[in-house]
């Protein structure tokens, strides 16, 4: 059946090049093996942690950077949040909505170091914060990925053509260094616009983004 699935929507992001690049790529590849080519049938709910399970050292995960209790730390399975962030953008482009999606507690990037639009993130913490959505389309879906040296390509695949919506993350600077992001979705077929969500980000010390 998997041969019937063809790529419908594609998103590519860089993987920031720092001292933990290889560890992060290893963690991403380990989680991808649990998600890739798993059919998501109409009406079915996708759960990131249900498929991936606990990202422990025993399962082969390495130490990489993560935000824990509003602090940048290094832990086993760190760096996985880029994966549900990619899934979040893909489902928005397919006209789907998240049942559960958590933004990061801080904006740790500058405009120079940012690898994904502010507002497109989806952090996950095992046993606490998941990324979930329901396939409300009439066709089955699955995800596929390609890991490059310093980039990742994520594909949403289906057995039939899908409409690809345009998604915009509009950032407004508020007093005190706070950023507000409105997530908007546009359909060319119906010439309509939909507001998905509003996310608020306190700003972290820019020096922390260099860790």
C-alpha positions as CSV (number, residue, x, y, z in Angstrom):
1,X,0.0,0.0,0.0
2,X,2.9,2.4,0.7
3,X,3.7,2.6,-3.0
4,X,0.4,4.3,-3.5
5,X,1.5,7.3,-1.3
6,X,3.0,10.1,-3.3
7,X,4.5,13.4,-2.0
8,X,1.9,16.2,-1.9
9,X,3.4,18.9,0.3
10,X,7.1,19.4,1.1
11,X,8.9,21.6,3.7
12,X,12.7,22.0,4.0
13,X,14.6,23.5,6.9
14,X,18.2,23.9,7.8
15,X,19.6,22.1,10.9
16,X,21.7,24.7,12.8
17,X,25.4,23.9,12.6
18,X,26.8,23.9,16.2
19,X,28.8,21.5,18.3
20,X,25.8,19.2,18.7
21,X,24.9,19.0,15.0
22,X,25.7,15.3,14.6
23,X,24.0,14.4,17.9
24,X,20.9,16.2,16.9
25,X,20.8,14.5,13.4
26,X,21.2,11.2,15.1
27,X,18.3,11.9,17.4
28,X,16.2,13.1,14.5
29,X,17.0,9.9,12.5
30,X,16.1,7.7,15.5
31,X,12.7,9.3,15.9
32,X,12.1,9.5,12.1
33,X,12.4,5.7,12.0
34,X,9.3,5.4,14.2
35,X,7.2,7.9,12.2
36,X,8.1,7.5,8.6
37,X,5.7,5.7,6.3
38,X,3.2,5.0,9.1
39,X,-0.3,5.4,7.5
40,X,-2.6,7.8,9.2
41,X,-6.1,6.8,8.1
42,X,-9.1,9.2,7.8
43,X,-10.4,9.9,11.3
44,X,-7.2,8.6,13.0
45,X,-5.3,10.6,15.6
46,X,-1.6,11.0,15.2
47,X,0.5,11.3,18.4
48,X,4.2,12.0,18.2
49,X,5.0,10.3,21.5
50,X,2.7,7.3,20.9
51,X,4.9,6.4,17.9
52,X,8.3,7.6,19.1
53,X,8.1,6.5,22.8
54,X,10.5,7.8,25.5
55,X,13.7,9.2,24.0
56,X,16.1,7.6,26.4
57,X,19.8,6.7,26.3
58,X,18.8,3.1,26.3
59,X,17.0,3.6,23.0
60,X,20.1,5.1,21.5
61,X,19.4,8.8,21.8
62,X,22.3,11.1,22.3
63,X,22.7,14.4,24.3
64,X,21.7,17.6,22.5
65,X,20.2,21.0,23.3
66,X,16.7,21.4,24.7
67,X,14.8,24.0,26.6
68,X,13.9,22.6,30.1
69,X,12.0,24.8,32.6
70,X,12.8,27.9,30.5
71,X,16.5,27.1,30.6
72,X,18.8,25.9,27.8
73,X,20.1,22.5,28.8
74,X,21.6,19.4,27.2
75,X,19.7,16.1,27.6
76,X,19.3,12.7,25.9
77,X,16.9,13.2,22.9
78,X,17.5,16.9,22.7
79,X,16.8,18.6,19.4
80,X,13.7,16.5,18.6
81,X,11.4,19.5,18.6
82,X,12.4,20.4,15.1
83,X,10.6,17.3,13.9
84,X,7.1,18.0,15.3
85,X,7.6,21.6,14.2
86,X,8.0,20.4,10.6
87,X,4.9,18.1,11.0
88,X,2.9,21.1,12.3
89,X,3.7,23.2,9.2
90,X,2.9,20.3,6.9
91,X,-0.5,19.7,8.4
92,X,-1.4,23.4,8.4
93,X,-0.5,23.4,4.7
94,X,-2.8,20.4,4.2
95,X,-5.8,22.2,5.8
96,X,-5.6,20.2,9.1
97,X,-5.4,21.6,12.6
98,X,-3.4,20.4,15.6
99,X,-5.3,18.8,18.5
100,X,-2.3,19.5,20.7
101,X,0.6,21.8,20.0
102,X,2.8,23.6,22.4
103,X,5.1,26.5,21.4
104,X,8.5,26.9,23.1
105,X,8.4,28.9,26.3
106,X,11.1,31.3,24.9
107,X,12.3,32.6,21.6
108,X,15.9,31.5,21.7
109,X,16.9,32.7,18.2
110,X,17.8,35.9,16.5
111,X,16.7,36.7,13.0
112,X,20.2,35.6,11.8
113,X,20.1,32.2,13.5
114,X,16.4,31.4,13.1
115,X,15.9,28.2,10.9
116,X,12.0,28.2,11.0
117,X,9.4,31.0,11.1
118,X,8.6,32.1,14.6
119,X,5.2,30.6,15.4
120,X,5.8,27.4,13.5
121,X,7.4,25.6,16.4
122,X,5.9,22.6,18.3
123,X,7.9,21.6,21.4
124,X,7.4,18.1,22.9
125,X,8.3,16.8,26.4
126,X,7.8,13.1,26.9
127,X,4.9,12.4,29.3
128,X,4.0,16.1,29.4
129,X,3.7,17.8,26.0
130,X,2.8,16.0,22.9
131,X,2.1,16.9,19.3
132,X,-1.2,15.5,18.0
133,X,-3.6,16.0,15.1
134,X,-6.5,14.2,13.6
135,X,-6.7,13.3,9.9
136,X,-10.0,14.9,9.0
137,X,-9.4,14.4,5.3
138,X,-11.0,11.6,3.3
139,X,-7.7,10.1,2.3
140,X,-4.8,8.4,4.2
141,X,-1.6,10.3,4.9
142,X,2.0,9.5,5.8
143,X,5.2,11.4,6.4
144,X,8.6,10.9,4.8
145,X,11.9,12.5,5.5
146,X,15.3,13.1,4.0
147,X,18.2,14.1,6.3
148,X,21.0,16.1,4.5
149,X,24.2,17.3,6.0
150,X,22.8,20.5,7.5
151,X,19.1,20.3,6.4
152,X,16.0,18.2,6.7
153,X,13.3,17.7,4.1
154,X,9.8,16.6,5.3
155,X,7.1,15.4,3.0
156,X,3.4,14.9,3.6
157,X,2.3,12.1,1.3
158,X,-1.1,10.8,0.3
159,X,-2.8,8.4,-2.1
160,X,-4.6,11.4,-3.8
161,X,-3.8,15.0,-4.6
162,X,-4.2,17.5,-1.8
163,X,-4.8,21.2,-1.8
164,X,-1.8,23.0,-0.5
165,X,-2.7,26.0,1.6
166,X,-0.5,29.0,2.1
167,X,0.5,29.6,5.7
168,X,1.8,32.9,7.1
169,X,3.3,33.7,10.5
170,X,2.8,37.4,11.2
171,X,5.0,38.7,13.9
172,X,4.2,41.8,16.0
173,X,6.8,43.3,18.5
174,X,5.2,44.1,21.8
175,X,6.6,46.2,24.7
176,X,9.2,44.5,26.8
177,X,10.7,42.4,24.1
178,X,7.6,40.2,23.8
179,X,6.7,38.9,20.3
180,X,3.1,38.0,19.3
181,X,2.7,35.7,16.3
182,X,-0.6,35.3,14.4
183,X,-0.8,32.1,12.3
184,X,-2.9,32.6,9.2
185,X,-3.9,30.2,6.5
186,X,-5.1,31.0,3.0
187,X,-6.9,28.9,0.4
188,X,-6.5,29.9,-3.3
189,X,-9.3,27.5,-4.3
190,X,-11.9,29.3,-2.1
191,X,-10.1,32.7,-1.9
192,X,-10.5,32.6,1.9
193,X,-8.4,33.4,5.0
194,X,-8.5,31.6,8.4
195,X,-6.8,32.6,11.6
196,X,-5.4,29.4,13.3
197,X,-3.9,30.7,16.5
198,X,-2.0,33.5,18.3
199,X,1.3,32.7,20.1
200,X,3.2,34.9,22.6
201,X,6.9,34.6,23.0
202,X,9.1,36.2,25.8
203,X,12.6,36.8,24.5
204,X,15.6,35.0,25.8
205,X,19.1,36.6,26.0
206,X,20.4,36.4,22.4
207,X,23.8,35.1,23.8
208,X,22.0,32.0,24.9
209,X,21.2,31.1,21.3
210,X,24.9,30.6,20.7
211,X,25.1,27.6,23.1
